[in-house]
Amino acid sequence: MIRNVVKHADASNAHVTVAYGPCELTLTVTDDGSIRPTPGRTGRGLPGMRERLALYGGILQAGPAATGGFQVRASIPVDGPQPSAAARERP
């Protein structure tokens, strides 16, 4: 996610928060920038991150932050379902 802040946001600061509880691990990245277009985009971005998290029962939330900038929050269950066969076969 930090790579995406550098690549896609005109931000001067980014804050990372990791929260670990008995049922869930949450990673939140918030920046103070604005979204800038990326010509020649080759990645899958937020949809790809959502898909990868979903393989493990996780969710991704992304959008404008309440304080300005952009926020991405990834949450995944600690004792969630086992990864699918497709996920286990990936390098």
C-alpha positions in Angstrom: 0.0 0.0 0.0 2.8 2.4 0.7 4.1 2.0 -2.8 0.8 3.1 -4.0 1.0 6.3 -2.0 4.3 7.2 -3.7 3.0 6.2 -7.1 -0.6 7.7 -7.1 -0.8 10.5 -4.6 0.7 13.9 -4.5 1.3 13.5 -0.7 3.8 14.9 1.6 2.9 12.5 4.5 1.6 9.0 4.9 0.6 7.4 8.2 0.5 3.6 8.7 -1.4 2.0 11.5 -1.3 -1.7 12.3 -3.9 -3.1 14.7 -3.9 -6.7 15.8 -6.8 -8.1 17.9 -8.0 -11.5 18.8 -10.1 -11.8 15.6 -8.6 -9.4 13.1 -5.5 -7.8 11.7 -6.0 -4.3 10.3 -3.6 -2.2 8.3 -4.5 1.4 7.6 -2.6 3.8 5.3 -3.7 7.4 5.2 -2.0 10.2 3.2 -2.5 13.9 2.9 -2.3 14.1 -0.8 -4.6 14.3 -3.8 -5.1 11.6 -6.3 -3.1 12.0 -9.5 -3.7 10.1 -12.7 -1.1 7.5 -13.6 -0.8 7.3 -17.4 0.1 3.8 -18.7 -1.3 2.1 -15.6 -0.4 -1.5 -15.7 -1.5 -2.8 -12.3 -4.8 -4.0 -10.9 -4.8 -1.5 -8.1 -7.6 -1.5 -5.5 -9.7 -4.2 -7.3 -6.7 -6.5 -7.2 -6.0 -5.8 -3.5 -9.7 -6.5 -2.8 -9.6 -9.8 -4.6 -6.4 -10.9 -2.8 -7.9 -10.0 0.6 -11.1 -11.8 -0.2 -9.3 -15.0 -0.8 -8.5 -15.0 3.0 -11.9 -13.6 4.1 -10.6 -10.1 4.4 -12.0 -6.8 3.2 -10.5 -3.6 1.7 -12.0 -0.1 2.2 -10.7 2.8 0.3 -11.7 6.4 -0.3 -11.2 10.0 0.7 -10.0 10.4 4.3 -12.1 12.4 6.7 -9.1 14.8 7.2 -8.4 15.1 3.5 -6.1 12.9 1.4 -6.9 9.2 0.9 -7.2 6.2 3.1 -6.9 2.5 2.5 -7.8 0.0 5.2 -7.2 -3.7 4.8 -8.7 -6.1 7.4 -8.2 -9.8 7.5 -9.5 -12.4 10.0 -6.8 -13.9 12.2 -8.5 -17.2 12.4 -10.2 -16.8 9.1 -10.9 -19.4 6.4 -8.0 -21.3 4.8 -6.8 -19.8 1.6 -8.3 -21.2 -1.6 -6.3 -23.7 -3.7 -5.6 -21.0 -6.3 -4.1 -18.8 -3.6 -1.9 -21.6 -2.3 -0.5 -22.3 -5.8 0.7 -18.7 -6.3 4.4 -18.0 -5.8 
